Amino acid sequence: MKNKAFKITIITAIGSLAIVGAITIYTYQSMSKESVSIQETVSVNDEGKTIEIKETHAEPVEDEFPSDITEYAVQNAIHGMSHQKTRAEDKWGFIPLTAERVNRLKAVVEANEYEEKGLYLDILNRWANNDFSRVDHDHNAIWDLQGGTIGKATGILSVEEEKAFIEEHYDIE
């Protein structure tokens, strides 16, 4: 009986290390600075100025978001992009919010049967039209799906705050 308990403990410890390793790799990859350029635009829907990022050295968006990505990967992408525009005490994972990414994710979601497909399309359609007036609610909807307990969005960043966020997390060219 003692050997069985020891084996279970070892297996549990190895599993825990694997999970911690995977989280560490994901966090490192998502936090490494990506090369981007910034462009301020005036939104068509009169919401005021918006920030548009253009990536200069990105991998093809089809490689980043293949047509068969998991629903959890879709959630992570939306969640990571929302960080650029939301106010939250803690944020993990940063993905530049680009029109190319939004349009690719939209096409992927449309082509798949995800459990929360309607929610993702609602978010991505608004974002595709430069409507970020609910981006904090969008963040929290995904955050809730993922069982978030830390880092709930409490508002939307101003253009100046968003610029500061981009400068902190991305390599501006």
N, C-alpha and C positions, 0 to 999 in steps of 0.2 A: 504494500500500500504506500509506503514511504517513497519508493522509486517512482510510482505512478504520479504522485503529487509533485515530485521533483521534475519529472518530464513535462508535466503541464505548466509548471512555473517557467521552465526554460523556453518552451514553445510560446508562452505568453510574452516573455521578455523579448524574444526574437521578433515576434509580431509587432510589439510596441516599437522596437527599434526601426523596423521597416517602415512603419507609419510615420515616425518622427523624421526619418530620412527622406521619405517622399514629400512631406510637408516642407522640409528644409530646402530641397531642390526646387519645388514649385515656388517658394517664397523668393529664393535667390534669383531664379529666372524671371519672375514677374517684377522684381525690384531692380534688376539691372537697367541702367539708363539706356533708352533707345534714342537714336538721333531723329530729331523732329525739327520742323520749322513752324512758326506760329503766324497765323493771319487773323486779324480782327475783321469781322464782317457785321453788317447790320442785317438783322433777321428780317425776312419777308413778312412775318406775322407781327411786326412792330413790338416784339418783346424787348427790344433794345439790342445792344451789341452782343455778339456771341464770339467765341474763340473757335477757330478751326485749325486743327493740326494737320500737317502734311508730313508723312514719314519720308526720310531721305534714304535710308538703308534698310528697308524692311524686307522680310521674306515674303514671297507671294501669299496673298491673303487666302488663296485656295489651299495652300500648305498648312497655314495656321489654323484654318477652319475647314477641314475636309467635309464633304457632304455627309459622311457617316459619323460625325462627332456625337458624343453622348449628350443627353439632356443636361447632365451636371456640368459638362464643358460649356454648353450654351449659357447656363446660369453664371458660371465663373467669368465668362467673357463680358456679359452684361454688367455683372457686379464690378469687375475690374475697371471697365470703361466709365461707369457711373462715378467712381472716386474722383475723377477729374473735375467734376462739377458739384459735388456734394460736400456739405459740412458734416463732419463726424469726428468724434474724439480720437478714435483709432481707425486706421485703414490698412488693410493687407492686400497686396496684389494691385498692380497698376498696369493698365493696358491703355495706350493712347486711344482716345475716342476719335476715330476718323470716319469720314463718310464711307470710305471703302470697306472698313470693318463692319459698319452698321448694315450696309447693303448686302455684303456677303452673308452675314448672320441671318438677315431677313430671308434671303434665298434658301439658306440651309434649313431654317425653321419651316418655311413654306413647303419644302420638299420632304419633310419628315413628320411623323406622328408622335409628337411629344405630349406628355400629360398636361403640361401648362402652355401649350402652343399659343392659345389665345392671348395670354398674358405677354409672352415674348413678342408676338406680333404687334400688340398694342404699344408696347414700349418702343420697339424698333421702328414702327411706322412714324411715331411722333418724332423720334430722333432723326429719322431720314428727312423730315421736314423742318429740321432745326428747331423743334419745339422741345425745350428742356425745362418747361415751366413746372413739370411734375417729377423731375429727375430724382429728387430726394425720396418721393413716394415710390418711384421705380426701384431705386436702390433698396429700400426697405421691403418691398414685395419680394425681391430676390433673396435678400438677407433673411427674411422670415422662412422662405422655402428651404433655405440651407440651415435652418436652426440657429440663426445668429443670436448671440447673447452679448457681444461686445461690438461697438462700432456702429450703432444705429445712426442713420442720417438724421440731423436735426435742422437742416436747412439747405439752401442752395448758395454756393459761393458767388460773390460778385465777380465781375470781369477781372478786376485787379487781383483778387484772391486766387482766381483760377490761373492767371498768368504766373503768380508766385508758386502755385502748386506745380505747374508745368516746368518752371525753371528749376525747382527743387528735384523733381523726379525724372526729368528727361534731359538729354543733351541737346541744347538748342544750337542750331546751325545758322 
